[in-house]
Amino acid sequence: MLLAPSYPCPRTIAKLKLYLISIFSIAAFNVKELVSSTWASPRNLTTALPFLST
Protein backbone atom coordinates (compact mmCIF):
# COMPACT_ATOMS: atom_id res chain seq x y z
CA MET A 1 0.00 0.00 0.00
CA LEU A 2 2.48 2.62 -1.14
CA LEU A 3 -0.23 4.81 -2.68
CA ALA A 4 -2.22 5.17 0.54
CA PRO A 5 -0.22 8.06 2.10
CA SER A 6 -0.39 10.15 -1.11
CA TYR A 7 -4.18 10.33 -0.97
CA PRO A 8 -5.67 12.91 1.44
CA CYS A 9 -8.05 11.75 4.11
CA PRO A 10 -11.70 11.44 3.05
CA ARG A 11 -12.53 13.54 6.08
CA THR A 12 -10.41 16.46 4.85
CA ILE A 13 -11.93 16.11 1.37
CA ALA A 14 -15.40 16.32 2.89
CA LYS A 15 -14.38 19.37 4.93
CA LEU A 16 -12.96 21.07 1.84
CA LYS A 17 -16.12 20.32 -0.12
CA LEU A 18 -18.30 21.81 2.63
CA TYR A 19 -16.00 24.83 2.85
CA LEU A 20 -16.15 25.47 -0.90
CA ILE A 21 -19.91 24.92 -1.03
CA SER A 22 -20.48 27.40 1.80
CA ILE A 23 -18.19 29.98 0.19
CA PHE A 24 -19.94 29.64 -3.16
CA SER A 25 -23.41 29.81 -1.63
CA ILE A 26 -22.52 32.94 0.37
CA ALA A 27 -20.98 34.56 -2.70
CA ALA A 28 -23.99 33.69 -4.85
CA PHE A 29 -26.34 35.11 -2.20
CA ASN A 30 -24.33 38.34 -1.98
CA VAL A 31 -24.30 38.72 -5.77
CA LYS A 32 -28.04 38.07 -5.91
CA GLU A 33 -28.71 40.67 -3.22
CA LEU A 34 -26.43 43.18 -4.95
CA VAL A 35 -28.07 42.60 -8.33
CA SER A 36 -31.58 42.87 -6.89
CA SER A 37 -30.72 46.07 -5.02
CA THR A 38 -29.07 47.65 -8.06
CA TRP A 39 -31.95 46.48 -10.24
CA ALA A 40 -34.37 48.23 -7.89
CA SER A 41 -32.47 51.52 -8.13
CA PRO A 42 -29.61 52.11 -10.60
CA ARG A 43 -28.25 54.82 -8.27
CA ASN A 44 -26.95 52.06 -5.98
CA LEU A 45 -24.70 50.80 -8.77
CA THR A 46 -22.29 53.70 -8.34
CA THR A 47 -22.01 53.04 -4.60
CA ALA A 48 -21.57 49.30 -5.19
CA LEU A 49 -18.82 49.65 -7.81
CA PRO A 50 -16.01 50.36 -5.28
CA PHE A 51 -16.98 47.21 -3.37
CA LEU A 52 -16.99 45.15 -6.57
CA SER A 53 -13.54 46.35 -7.59
CA THR A 54 -11.89 45.19 -4.35
C-alpha positions, 0 to 999 in steps of 0.5 A: 500500500504505497499509494495510501499516504499520497491520498488525502483523508476522506474527512479532509476532502469532505471538509474542503467540499463543505467549505467550498460549497459554503463559500460559493453559496454565500458569494452567490447570495451576496451577488443576488442581493447586490443585483436585486438592489441595483436592479431596484435603483440604478443609483446604488450601482455607483455606490456598489462599484467600489466594493466590486472592484476590491 
